[in-house]
Amino acid sequence: MKVVLFFEAGNWEELEDRWEFRGDLGGLKSILVEEEISLRGLIDKIYAKLELSKDTMDLVLSYTPPLNKKCSPLVLKDDEDVAVLLASRSDSTCKIPLGVTVEPTEVCAYEKSGQESSDDTDGSHDGFRDNYFDVDYCDSEPTDVDSSRQTLLVFQNAERTSNDNGASATQPAEGNLPVDPLLRVTGAGSDEPVNVPTIEASDSTFSDGSDLHEGKYFNTKKDLKRKLSDIAMKGNFEFRTRKSNRSLWVIECIDPNCSWRLRASKIVPESTKFVIRKYVGVHSCSLLNRNANHRQATYVVIGEQVAPQYIGVEKGPGPKGVQTFARTELGAQISYYKAWRGRKHAHTLIRGSPEQSFHVLPSYFHMLEKLNPGTVTRIEVDGESRFKYLFLAFGVAIRGFRYIRKVVGIDGTFLKGQYRGVLLVATAQDGNGQCYPLAWGIVDSENEDAWSWFLTQLKEIIGDTDELALISDRAPSIKKAISTVFEKAHHGACAWHIAQNIKNNFKCADIMGSYWSAVNAYRCEDFTGYMIEISNRYPRVAEYLENEVGFEKWSRCHYPGLRYNITTTNMVESLNSMLVNARDFPYVALLDVIQEKMSKWWNDRRIVAMAITTPLTPSRESELRPRFAQSNGRHTSQLNPITYHVKGGELEGVVDIFNKTCTCKEFDIDKLPCVHAVAAAHHAQVSVYSLVSPYYTKEYYLLAYGETIYPVGSQSQWDVPNEVVTRIVFPREVKEKKRGRPKTLRFPSVGEFRKRKNRCGKCGAYGHYKKKCNSQTGSIEGNPPTNVPV
């Protein structure tokens, strides 16, 4: 009578409540066997079903008994075990498949000596023979072995022959057998087991404290190496590689007299999984060989260990923080340079490499356009498909710009990554006075060609009208590019940059008050008065402002267009400051940070807009409320149905509530009712909110942020057409790297100074000197305080 037997090739894994078999060679299989089949016959059938060679593979058959408790797998050792298995399959056992562990056949060390490759063997090992790992125990039947290791016991192949006295042909003489500290082996020609002493931790030995054991497997050899490196660092011991190739890894303690060692190999050649074949976790070496500056603490291992601390953050620990992490968490003392390299490797693991960023850029842009309709992306390459420029504008921001004042600030900031470059930004300001990013670009440098390309893309999404105002610094490349690309828009200069030029070139910081008063003057009469003050004291400054810069570029009252209350590029500088840490990232990682920031802003501001209970945005409402109080003391008289004369205060005003103008010009320029307009509206019994520009209203504020910016998600989830995937974008050519530490801080702009932090020489804190330190116990680097007797 024949019986259907199910089996699966793989390996056992111990769980909390049971043993579970993990298949990794094609899933569940079945064979038809006789009830009286022998163990050898069963193994032969499984060989044929799996199409494996008996010369290169050994099989171990095992199963878990149908008991109501956790028990170790039972290994089939003889024909009786097979009969018990088949006899019990009439009940619940038939539901549990037979587990087949496939292992490479191990050849005796005396036959294979010199045949294995050792791609990363230490050179000092050339003359060392590791008999412990080289001897084959396949022909010895182990007994009294822990059941959790039984799946590793390898059966003899049918082709193996025995010599006259019953010993294996490949087995060395009994007297030459090395001591195996983990197994009891059977002597050649004898059925009685030979007891081999087991190495256990004692006063002269110590355990490595790990959870490793024979039979434990790892998905890849890399995972196994990472695990052993972690154990070595925490245990302050070193190991070296005895043999290593794609299918085998043999290591030992750096002390050749130490008993600690490990041998692991692939489960099957076709698999990537490694299993520990033999393992001695007890050290017998001297403490003199243990130190914290060991070879396993490589920058790669350090980077892999510290990488989780960079997930979801822009900065993370610096090199000194990595040193502290390695010392406290891994027990390793590493140099600053190794910590720096480990930090860099961690960045690569989390954010990708700079080179990979260029290759994935077309696919990344495709997903942004797919998930965010209306998004505009551009990639410019040279004739050799090397990266030149990129442009990104989210469709949500483009559509929302209809509800934003048409004043756009543009500027650039340098990037600090491997391929450097410059990040260009175009941003507006919403009705609540917050930055509203419109477009982003990355170019090689701030030159006329790069700015012209960027502004051309910007023009396609925001247009070119008389209402549009562009604010920037006075860089010649920007000035020329704006005049070339935008024919109708008005260009204004940043008043702050002009002030810095005045202070640096004319050394006249004492007239800055008059200068800023002239910048913010609403009426030309007031402006003229301030310019007279400047001219009387510094004629060259007045000439510079009038002739070289031009009043229409920086003066609010002379500006030909409408720039509202925006006189500087501070909104752009704020964005640059926000990305101070992300500017070190690869390009795609940087764009990811930008998308994440914008998504958060849009969501947070939408929530704020929905919660507003007043007609205006919070900042404009707070600006308008004091004017109500000031208007109460004003005398208002009507001149005609739409014109009112308001007296009182320092300045009188004539208000046109239909055309929304006032002779003080504040109403005209800011488009927010001045105190005169508030008084006129109250007299005319007209809602003051009707005189406010719609850009300041709650409705426009909500419409500007009404949509959502979606992330692209994990790269494994992308659905990208083949023509996009195959598009080639090579990294740009960079200048030869200069010697020394890479510069990450830009040179200060004209008139800009960086404040230096003073560090106390006694307590190490910042903000005060040693002489003014109040600390009585604190000290730097363990030195006692100077005011405490030693």
C-alpha positions in Angstrom: 0.0 0.0 0.0 1.3 3.4 -0.9 1.0 6.6 1.1 1.1 10.3 0.1 3.8 12.1 2.0 4.1 15.9 1.9 7.4 17.6 2.6 9.0 21.1 2.3 12.7 22.1 2.0 14.0 24.8 4.3 15.0 25.3 7.9 13.4 25.2 11.4 12.9 28.4 13.4 12.1 28.4 17.1 9.3 30.6 18.2 8.0 31.3 21.7 5.3 28.7 21.6 6.3 26.3 18.8 8.9 25.3 16.2 8.0 26.5 12.7 9.5 25.3 9.5 10.4 28.0 7.0 10.4 26.8 3.4 12.8 28.4 0.9 13.0 26.0 -2.1 9.8 26.2 -4.0 7.1 25.5 -1.4 5.2 22.3 -0.5 5.9 19.1 -2.5 4.5 15.6 -2.3 5.8 12.0 -3.1 4.1 8.6 -3.2 5.9 6.0 -1.0 5.5 2.5 0.2 4.5 1.9 3.8 7.6 -0.3 4.3 10.0 2.2 2.7 13.5 2.5 4.3 15.1 5.8 5.3 17.6 5.5 2.4 14.8 4.9 -0.1 12.9 7.9 1.3 15.9 10.1 1.0 16.5 8.9 -2.6 13.0 9.8 -3.6 13.3 13.3 -2.1 16.7 13.7 -3.9 14.9 12.9 -7.2 11.9 15.2 -6.4 14.1 18.2 -5.5 16.5 17.4 -8.4 19.5 17.6 -6.2 22.9 15.9 -6.6 23.9 13.4 -3.9 27.5 14.3 -4.5 27.0 18.0 -3.4 24.0 17.9 -1.1 23.0 16.1 2.1 19.5 15.9 3.5 18.1 15.9 7.0 14.5 14.8 7.5 12.6 15.9 10.6 9.1 16.7 11.8 7.3 18.0 14.9 5.3 15.4 16.8 1.5 16.1 17.2 1.6 17.0 20.9 -0.3 19.7 22.7 3.0 21.4 23.9 6.1 22.9 22.4 8.6 20.2 21.5 11.7 20.1 19.4 11.6 18.5 15.9 12.3 14.8 15.6 15.0 13.8 13.2 14.6 10.6 11.2 17.7 8.5 12.0 16.8 5.0 10.9 14.1 2.9 9.2 12.2 2.6 12.5 11.8 6.3 12.7 10.4 6.3 9.2 7.9 3.5 10.1 6.8 5.4 13.2 6.2 8.5 11.0 4.1 6.6 8.4 2.2 4.7 11.0 1.1 7.8 12.8 0.0 9.7 9.7 -3.5 8.3 10.0 -4.3 11.0 12.6 -3.4 14.7 12.8 0.2 14.1 11.9 -0.7 14.1 8.2 -1.5 17.8 8.5 2.1 18.6 9.3 4.6 18.2 6.4 8.0 16.6 6.7 10.8 19.1 7.0 13.8 18.6 4.8 17.0 20.5 5.6 19.3 20.7 2.6 23.0 21.2 3.3 26.2 21.3 1.1 28.2 18.1 1.5 31.3 18.8 3.6 34.4 17.1 2.3 37.2 16.1 4.7 39.8 18.8 5.3 42.6 16.4 4.2 41.0 16.1 0.8 40.0 19.7 0.2 43.0 21.5 1.7 43.9 24.5 -0.5 40.8 24.3 -2.7 38.6 26.8 -0.9 38.9 30.5 -1.7 39.4 33.0 1.0 38.5 36.4 -0.4 38.9 38.3 2.8 41.3 36.1 4.8 43.8 37.9 7.0 47.3 37.6 5.5 48.8 36.5 8.8 46.8 33.3 8.5 48.5 31.8 5.5 50.3 29.0 7.5 47.6 28.3 10.0 45.5 25.1 9.7 42.1 25.1 11.5 41.6 21.4 12.0 38.6 22.1 14.2 36.6 23.4 11.3 38.1 21.3 8.5 37.3 17.8 9.8 34.1 16.3 8.5 31.9 14.7 11.0 29.4 13.4 8.4 30.4 9.8 9.0 30.1 10.0 12.8 26.7 9.5 14.2 26.3 12.1 17.0 24.4 11.1 20.1 23.0 12.9 23.1 22.7 16.2 21.2 20.3 18.9 22.1 17.2 18.5 20.0 17.3 22.0 18.8 20.5 21.2 16.9 19.2 17.9 15.4 18.2 19.5 12.1 21.9 20.1 11.5 22.9 16.4 11.6 23.8 15.3 8.1 23.1 11.9 6.8 25.7 10.0 4.8 25.2 10.0 1.0 24.5 6.6 -0.6 27.7 6.8 -2.6 30.0 7.2 0.4 32.1 4.0 1.0 33.4 2.6 4.2 36.8 1.0 4.7 37.4 -2.4 6.1 37.1 -1.5 9.7 33.9 0.4 9.2 35.3 3.9 9.2 34.5 6.4 6.4 36.9 6.5 3.5 37.3 10.2 4.1 37.5 10.0 7.9 40.9 10.5 9.5 42.3 8.0 11.9 40.7 8.0 15.3 43.8 9.2 17.0 44.0 12.2 14.7 40.5 13.3 15.4 40.4 16.9 16.7 38.5 17.6 19.9 35.0 18.9 19.0 33.8 20.9 22.1 30.1 20.7 21.1 29.5 17.1 19.9 30.2 13.5 21.1 31.5 11.6 18.1 31.6 7.9 17.5 35.0 6.4 17.1 35.9 4.7 13.8 35.0 1.1 13.8 33.2 1.3 17.1 29.6 1.7 18.1 30.4 3.2 21.5 30.4 7.0 21.7 33.6 8.7 22.6 33.1 11.5 25.1 34.7 14.7 24.1 35.2 17.4 26.8 32.9 20.4 26.4 34.3 23.9 26.9 32.3 25.9 29.4 32.8 29.3 30.9 35.0 29.1 34.0 37.4 31.3 36.0 39.9 31.3 33.1 37.3 31.5 30.3 34.3 33.7 29.5 31.3 33.6 27.2 30.8 36.2 24.5 27.3 36.7 25.9 25.5 36.4 22.6 22.3 34.5 21.7 24.0 32.6 18.8 23.7 28.8 18.5 24.2 26.1 16.0 21.3 26.0 13.6 20.5 29.7 13.7 20.2 31.1 10.2 20.4 34.6 8.7 18.9 35.9 5.5 22.3 37.0 4.1 25.9 36.7 4.8 25.9 40.4 5.4 23.4 40.1 8.2 25.5 37.5 9.9 28.6 39.6 9.6 26.7 42.6 11.1 25.6 40.5 14.0 29.1 39.2 14.7 30.6 42.7 14.5 28.0 43.9 17.0 28.8 41.1 19.4 32.5 41.7 19.0 32.3 45.4 19.7 30.1 45.0 22.7 32.3 42.2 24.1 35.5 44.2 23.3 37.1 41.3 21.5 38.3 40.9 17.9 38.0 38.1 15.4 39.6 37.4 12.1 38.5 35.6 9.0 39.9 32.1 8.4 38.1 31.3 5.2 35.5 33.2 3.3 33.7 32.8 -0.1 30.2 33.1 -1.4 29.1 30.0 0.4 31.3 29.8 3.5 32.5 32.0 6.3 34.9 30.8 9.0 36.1 33.1 11.7 38.1 32.7 15.0 39.2 34.9 17.8 42.3 37.0 17.0 44.2 35.0 19.6 45.1 31.7 17.9 45.1 29.9 21.3 41.5 31.0 22.0 38.7 28.5 21.7 36.1 31.0 20.3 35.2 30.3 16.7 32.3 30.0 14.3 31.6 28.3 11.0 28.7 29.2 8.8 27.7 28.4 5.2 24.8 28.6 2.9 21.8 26.4 3.4 21.8 25.5 -0.3 24.0 27.0 -3.0 20.9 28.6 -4.7 19.9 30.3 -1.5 21.2 33.5 0.1 20.6 32.3 3.6 23.4 31.4 5.9 23.2 28.9 8.8 25.6 28.5 11.7 27.1 25.0 11.4 29.5 25.0 14.3 29.9 27.5 17.0 32.0 27.9 20.2 31.0 31.0 22.1 33.5 30.7 25.0 36.7 32.6 25.0 39.9 31.2 26.6 42.2 34.1 25.5 43.9 36.6 27.8 42.4 40.0 28.7 45.5 41.5 27.1 44.0 40.7 23.7 40.8 42.6 24.5 40.5 46.3 23.6 37.9 48.8 22.4 39.8 49.9 19.3 39.2 46.7 17.3 39.0 46.0 13.6 35.2 45.1 13.7 34.4 48.8 14.5 34.5 49.8 10.9 32.8 53.0 9.6 30.3 50.8 7.7 29.3 48.9 10.9 29.2 52.2 12.9 27.1 53.8 10.1 24.6 50.9 10.0 24.2 51.0 13.8 23.7 54.8 14.1 21.5 55.1 10.9 18.1 54.8 12.7 19.0 58.1 14.5 18.8 59.9 11.2 15.4 58.7 10.1 12.8 61.4 10.1 15.2 64.2 11.1 17.2 66.6 9.1 20.4 66.9 11.2 20.9 64.0 13.6 24.0 63.5 15.7 27.3 64.9 14.4 30.7 63.1 14.4 31.1 63.7 18.1 27.7 62.4 18.7 28.5 59.3 16.7 31.7 58.9 18.9 29.5 59.0 22.0 27.1 56.5 20.5 29.8 54.1 19.6 31.3 54.4 23.1 28.1 54.0 25.1 26.0 51.7 22.9 28.7 49.6 21.1 31.6 49.8 23.6 33.9 51.0 20.8 36.4 53.8 20.9 36.6 55.4 17.4 38.4 58.4 16.0 36.7 61.5 14.9 37.4 60.7 11.2 35.9 57.3 11.5 32.9 58.8 13.2 32.6 61.3 10.3 32.7 58.5 7.8 30.2 56.4 9.7 27.9 59.4 9.8 28.3 59.8 6.1 27.6 56.1 5.5 24.4 56.4 7.7 23.3 59.3 5.5 23.8 57.2 2.4 21.7 54.3 3.9 18.8 56.6 4.8 18.8 59.1 2.0 20.6 57.4 -0.8 23.9 58.2 -2.5 24.4 61.4 -4.5 25.0 59.4 -7.7 21.8 57.4 -7.2 19.9 60.6 -6.8 20.6 61.7 -10.3 19.6 58.3 -11.8 16.3 58.3 -9.9 15.4 61.9 -10.5 13.3 61.4 -13.7 11.2 58.7 -11.9 10.9 60.9 -8.8 9.6 63.8 -10.9 7.2 61.5 -12.7 5.6 60.4 -9.4 5.3 64.0 -8.2 3.4 64.9 -11.4 1.3 61.8 -11.1 0.3 62.2 -7.5 0.0 66.1 -7.6 -1.8 67.1 -10.8 -0.7 70.3 -12.4 2.9 70.0 -11.0 5.5 71.3 -13.4 9.0 69.6 -13.4 11.9 70.2 -15.8 15.3 68.5 -16.1 18.0 70.1 -18.3 21.0 68.0 -19.4 23.9 68.7 -21.6 25.0 66.8 -24.8 26.5 64.0 -22.7 23.3 63.6 -20.6 25.0 65.2 -17.6 22.8 67.1 -15.2 22.6 70.9 -15.6 19.4 72.3 -14.1 16.1 71.2 -12.6 12.9 73.0 -11.9 9.9 72.1 -9.6 6.6 73.8 -9.0 3.8 72.0 -7.3 0.4 72.3 -9.0 -1.2 73.1 -5.7 1.0 76.2 -5.3 0.5 77.3 -8.9 -3.3 77.2 -8.6 -3.2 78.8 -5.1 -1.1 81.8 -6.4 -4.4 83.3 -7.8 -5.3 84.1 -4.2 -1.9 85.5 -3.3 -0.5 89.1 -3.7 1.5 89.2 -6.9 4.9 90.0 -5.3 7.5 87.3 -5.8 10.9 87.2 -4.1 13.7 85.3 -5.8 17.1 84.4 -4.5 19.6 81.5 -4.4 21.6 79.7 -1.7 24.5 77.3 -2.1 24.3 73.6 -1.6 26.8 71.7 0.5 26.6 68.1 -0.9 29.1 66.3 -3.0 28.0 67.9 -6.3 27.4 71.3 -4.8 25.2 73.6 -6.9 22.9 76.4 -6.0 19.2 76.2 -4.9 17.1 78.8 -6.5 13.8 79.8 -4.8 10.8 81.9 -5.9 8.3 82.6 -3.1 5.4 84.9 -2.5 3.7 86.0 0.7 0.2 85.0 1.7 -2.5 87.3 3.2 -1.3 86.3 6.7 2.3 87.4 6.0 3.7 83.9 5.7 6.0 82.4 3.0 4.2 80.9 0.0 6.8 78.9 -2.0 6.1 78.9 -5.7 9.0 77.3 -7.5 12.4 75.6 -6.7 15.4 75.1 -8.9 18.9 73.6 -8.7 21.6 75.0 -11.0 25.3 74.9 -11.2 25.9 78.5 -10.1 24.2 81.9 -10.0 25.1 83.0 -13.5 23.0 84.7 -16.2 22.3 81.5 -18.1 21.1 79.7 -15.0 18.9 82.5 -13.9 17.4 83.0 -17.4 16.5 79.3 -17.6 14.9 79.4 -14.2 13.0 82.6 -14.7 11.8 81.3 -18.1 10.2 78.3 -16.4 8.8 80.6 -13.7 7.2 82.8 -16.3 5.3 79.8 -17.7 3.5 79.2 -14.5 2.8 82.8 -13.1 2.7 84.8 -16.3 4.1 88.3 -17.1 1.8 91.2 -16.2 2.0 94.8 -14.9 0.6 93.6 -11.6 3.6 91.3 -11.0 6.5 92.5 -8.9 9.9 90.7 -8.6 12.1 91.5 -5.6 15.7 90.3 -5.5 19.2 91.5 -4.5 21.2 93.6 -7.0 23.3 90.8 -8.4 24.1 91.6 -12.1 23.1 88.1 -13.3 19.6 88.4 -11.7 19.1 91.9 -12.9 19.9 91.1 -16.5 17.9 87.9 -16.5 14.8 89.6 -15.2 15.0 92.3 -17.8 15.4 89.7 -20.5 12.7 87.3 -19.5 10.0 89.5 -17.9 9.0 92.5 -20.1 5.9 93.7 -18.2 6.7 92.8 -14.6 8.5 95.4 -12.4 11.8 94.7 -10.7 12.5 95.9 -7.2 15.7 95.7 -5.2 16.0 94.3 -1.6 16.3 97.3 0.7 18.3 95.2 3.3 21.0 94.4 0.8 21.3 98.0 -0.2 21.6 99.0 3.5 24.5 96.5 3.9 26.3 97.9 0.9 25.9 101.4 2.3 27.4 100.4 5.7 30.3 98.5 4.1 31.2 101.0 1.3 30.5 104.3 2.9 31.1 103.5 6.6 28.0 105.5 7.7 25.9 103.3 9.9 24.6 106.3 11.8 22.3 107.3 8.9 20.6 103.9 8.7 17.6 105.4 10.6 17.0 108.0 7.9 17.6 105.4 5.2 14.9 103.1 6.5 12.5 105.9 7.0 13.0 106.8 3.4 12.4 103.2 2.3 9.1 102.9 4.2 7.8 106.4 3.4 4.4 106.3 1.8 4.4 109.9 0.5 7.0 111.5 -1.7 7.1 114.6 0.4 8.2 112.6 3.5 10.7 110.7 1.3 12.3 113.9 0.1 12.8 115.1 3.7 14.7 112.0 4.6 16.8 112.2 1.5 17.8 115.7 2.4 19.0 114.6 5.8 21.1 111.9 4.1 22.4 114.3 1.5 23.5 116.9 4.0 25.6 114.4 6.0 26.7 111.9 3.3 26.3 113.4 -0.3 28.0 110.3 -1.8 25.4 108.0 -0.2 22.5 110.1 -1.6 24.1 110.1 -5.1 24.6 106.3 -4.8 20.9 105.8 -3.9 19.6 108.1 -6.6 21.9 107.4 -9.6 23.5 104.0 -9.2 20.6 102.2 -7.5 17.6 104.4 -8.5 14.7 105.5 -6.3 12.2 103.3 -8.1 14.1 100.2 -7.1 14.0 100.5 -3.4 11.6 103.4 -2.4 8.1 102.3 -1.6 6.6 105.6 -2.8 8.5 105.7 -6.1 8.0 102.0 -7.1 6.1 102.0 -10.4 4.2 98.8 -9.6 2.5 97.4 -6.5 4.8 95.8 -3.9 2.5 96.4 -0.9 4.5 96.4 2.4 7.2 94.0 1.0 10.5 95.9 0.8 13.1 93.0 1.3 13.7 89.4 0.3 13.4 88.3 3.9 10.7 85.7 2.9 13.3 84.0 0.6 16.0 84.1 3.2 13.6 82.4 5.7 13.2 79.5 3.3 17.0 79.3 2.9 17.4 79.2 6.6 14.8 76.5 7.0 16.8 74.2 4.7 20.2 74.9 6.3 20.7 71.2 7.2 18.9 69.7 4.2 21.2 71.5 1.8 23.8 68.8 2.5 21.5 66.1 1.2 21.5 64.5 -2.3 19.1 66.3 -4.6 16.2 63.9 -4.4 16.4 63.8 -0.6 16.5 67.6 -0.5 13.4 67.8 -2.7 11.8 65.3 -0.4 12.4 67.6 2.6 10.9 70.5 0.6 7.8 68.5 -0.3 7.4 67.4 3.4 7.7 71.0 4.6 5.3 72.3 2.1 2.8 69.5 2.8 2.9 70.3 6.5 2.5 74.0 5.9 -0.5 73.5 3.6 -2.2 71.3 6.1 -1.4 73.4 9.2 -2.5 76.7 7.5 -5.6 75.1 6.1 -6.6 74.1 9.7 -5.9 77.7 10.9 -7.9 79.1 8.0 -10.9 76.9 8.8 -10.8 78.0 12.4 -10.7 81.7 11.7 -13.9 83.5 13.0 -13.1 87.0 11.6 -13.4 88.1 8.0 -9.6 88.8 7.7 -6.5 86.7 8.4 -5.2 86.9 12.0 -2.2 89.2 11.2 -4.3 91.7 9.2 -7.1 91.6 11.8 -4.6 92.5 14.5 -3.2 95.3 12.3 -6.6 96.8 11.6 -8.0 96.7 15.1 -5.8 99.5 16.6 -6.9 101.8 13.7 -10.5 101.5 14.9 -9.4 103.0 18.2 -7.4 105.7 16.6 -10.2 106.7 14.3 -12.6 107.5 17.1 -10.9 110.9 17.8 -11.0 112.0 14.1 -13.4 114.5 12.6 -14.9 113.4 9.4 -16.8 115.4 6.8 -18.3 114.3 3.5 -17.2 116.1 0.4 -19.3 114.1 -2.1 -21.0 110.6 -2.1 -17.6 108.8 -2.2 -15.1 111.3 -0.8 -14.5 112.2 2.8 -12.2 114.6 4.6 -10.7 113.3 7.8 -9.1 115.7 10.3 -7.2 115.1 13.5 -3.9 113.5 14.4 -0.6 114.3 12.8 -1.9 114.1 9.3 -5.2 114.9 7.6 -6.5 112.7 4.8 -9.0 112.8 2.0 -10.4 109.3 1.4 -12.1 107.9 -1.7 -14.0 104.9 -0.5 -15.0 103.9 -4.1 -11.5 103.8 -5.6 -10.0 102.9 -2.2 -7.4 105.7 -2.0 -6.2 108.2 0.5 -3.9 111.2 0.3 -1.7 109.6 3.0 -1.0 106.9 0.4 -0.9 104.1 3.0 -4.3 102.9 1.8 -3.2 103.0 -1.8 0.0 101.0 -1.4 -0.9 98.4 1.3 -4.5 97.9 0.2 -5.5 97.8 3.9 -7.6 100.7 5.2 -5.6 103.4 7.0 -6.9 105.2 10.0 -8.5 107.9 7.7 -10.2 105.2 5.6 -11.5 103.5 8.8 -13.0 106.8 10.0 -14.5 107.5 6.6 -16.1 104.1 6.5 -17.6 104.6 9.9 -19.0 107.9 8.9 -20.4 106.5 5.6 -21.9 103.5 7.5 -19.9 101.2 5.2 -18.3 98.0 6.5 -14.6 98.6 6.8 -14.0 95.0 5.6 -15.4 95.9 2.2 -12.4 98.3 1.7 -9.8 95.5 2.4 -8.1 93.8 -0.5 -9.5 90.3 -1.0 -5.9 88.9 -0.6 -6.2 89.6 3.1 -9.6 87.8 3.6 -10.3 84.5 5.2 -11.8 83.1 2.0 -8.7 83.8 -0.1 -6.5 82.4 2.7 -8.4 79.2 2.7 -8.5 78.9 -1.1 -4.7 79.4 -1.2 -4.2 76.3 1.0 -7.3 74.4 0.1 -5.6 71.5 -1.6 -3.1 68.9 -0.5 0.5 68.1 -1.5 1.1 64.4 -1.6 4.4 62.6 -1.0 5.7 60.1 -3.5 6.1 57.3 -1.0 8.6 54.5 -1.0 10.5 53.8 -4.3 9.3 50.2 -4.2 5.7 51.5 -4.6 6.4 53.7 -7.6 4.6 52.9 -10.9 6.9 54.5 -13.6 6.8 53.9 -17.3 9.8 52.3 -18.9 10.6 55.3 -21.0 11.0 57.3 -17.8 13.0 54.6 -16.0 15.4 54.3 -18.8 16.1 58.0 -19.1 19.7 58.6 -18.3 20.8 61.5 -16.1 24.5 61.5 -15.2 26.0 63.5 -12.4 27.5 66.8 -13.3 31.2 67.2 -13.5 32.6 68.8 -10.4 35.9 70.5 -9.9 38.7 68.6 -8.3 38.2 68.4 -4.6 40.3 70.7 -2.5 42.4 69.3 0.3 41.2 69.5 3.8 37.8 69.6 5.4 35.0 70.5 3.0 33.5 74.0 3.6 29.9 74.0 4.7 29.5 77.7 5.7 29.2 80.4 3.1 31.2 83.5 3.2 29.3 86.3 4.9 27.6 88.8 2.7 28.6 92.4 2.6 27.9 94.0 6.0 27.0 90.6 7.5 28.7 89.5 10.7 28.4 86.2 12.5 28.2 86.3 16.3 30.8 84.0 17.9 29.7 82.0 20.9 31.9 82.4 23.9 32.7 79.2 25.7 33.7 79.2 29.4 37.1 77.7 30.0 36.0 76.4 33.4 32.5 74.8 33.1 32.4 74.5 29.3 29.1 76.3 28.9 28.4 78.9 26.2 27.5 82.5 26.7 30.0 83.7 29.3 33.8 83.8 30.0 35.8 82.0 32.6 36.1 85.1 34.8 32.3 85.5 35.0 31.6 81.9 35.6 29.5 81.2 38.7 30.0 77.4 38.6 31.7 76.0 41.7 31.8 72.4 40.6 31.7 72.2 36.8 34.9 71.8 34.8 36.0 71.1 31.3 37.5 67.7 30.4 37.7 66.7 34.0 40.0 69.6 35.1 39.1 70.9 38.5 37.6 74.4 38.7 40.3 77.1 39.2 38.5 78.6 42.2 38.4 75.3 44.1 41.6 74.2 45.9 43.0 70.9 44.8 
